[in-house]
Amino acid sequence: MPDPDRVAASVDRLPVDPDRPRPRVTPPKPSDLVSVTATITKTGLTAAAKPSGKKRRRPPRPERPNGERLRTVRETSAGGLVISDLDLPVDELSAALIGRVDRRGRMMWSLPKGHIETGETAEQTAIREVAEETGIHGTVVAPLGKIDYWFVSEGRRIHKTVHHYLLRSVGGELSDADYEVSEVAWVPLHELPRRLTYSDERRLARMARGVIADLAADPHRLAKSEADSIRTEPNAYEKAAAARNQRRNETPPPVRSRRRRRRSRRPSAGDG
């Protein structure tokens, strides 16, 4: 269900707001998600398998006005949709959202999320970020899929992937103490498609509603999904993602120009 958005071919056409450039959503289908939840969460996130057939083409690299190519950086984050009380009927549930004011003074509502840090699993990152940005403590119930997009920020071309999870609230109080957050609010689940600013997260919220209903209808599957979501050791994918995130602000070494070596002149027969 990805958007048919194209990544721009130049800096002028690429979005410059790092908070939300053109996104692409790649979650599981709602009908398939619950059946694969245990498999995904038991082993944790892994690097995606290479698709068969045609190779996916990368978007063309944008250039600075002076003709220099931008440095490409990969970032990996995790976040989630934290629900007030899964024991209530779906129509009575609410989710915690965060609001940020953009450069034009508009309030932009979104799901809490942040970079995977060293030693963390993606689920642990989602729990930490939800607590830091909303004040609500939660536990992971199931994966909801991932969102990935490209954008340009501070002279870098960034490919960002965000892994989202469904969380159950277990305590805490709403708080906008995080310096990056302007407001936080409990929003009824049925209002999320109207309140969330970004289309990719609106689709995620619609899918989550079906996942919640399916899990609530089968307590055994719900309990198993939550148990399988408890991981304390990051896998190879998460370790590599944390290392990339840690290096994202490092200054790259200067590119050394390759000078052509002059070939020595071979003596001719008349030399001597």
BELTAKA-V134400 format. One record per backbone hydrogen bond with DSSP energy under -1.0 kcal/mol. NH is the residue of the N-H (numbers start at 1). CO is the residue of the C=O. Records with the same first field share a line. If there is no record, write none. Layout:
NH->CO, CO
This chain:
14->10
24->148
26->146
32->29
33->29
36->32
40->36
41->37
42->38
43->39
44->40
64->68
67->64
70->62
73->157
75->159
77->161
78->114
79->163
80->112
81->165
83->167
84->94
88->85
92->89
93->90
95->187
96->82
97->185
98->110
99->183
100->108
102->106
105->102
108->100
110->98
114->78
116->76
120->117
125->121
126->122
127->123
128->124
129->125
130->126
131->127
132->128
133->129
134->130
135->131
137->171
139->168
141->166
142->166
144->164
147->162
148->24
149->160
151->158
152->15
153->156
156->153
157->71
158->151
159->73
160->149
161->75
162->147
163->77
164->145
165->79
166->142
167->81
168->139
169->83
170->137
175->134
181->178
182->99
183->99
185->97
187->95
189->93
191->188
192->189
194->191
195->191
196->192
197->109
202->198
203->199
204->200
205->201
206->202
207->203
208->204
209->205
210->206
211->207
212->208
213->209
214->210
215->211
216->212
217->213
218->215
222->218
223->219
224->220
225->221
226->222
227->223
228->224
230->227
239->235
240->236
241->237
242->238
243->239
244->240
245->241
246->242
247->243
250->247
271->268
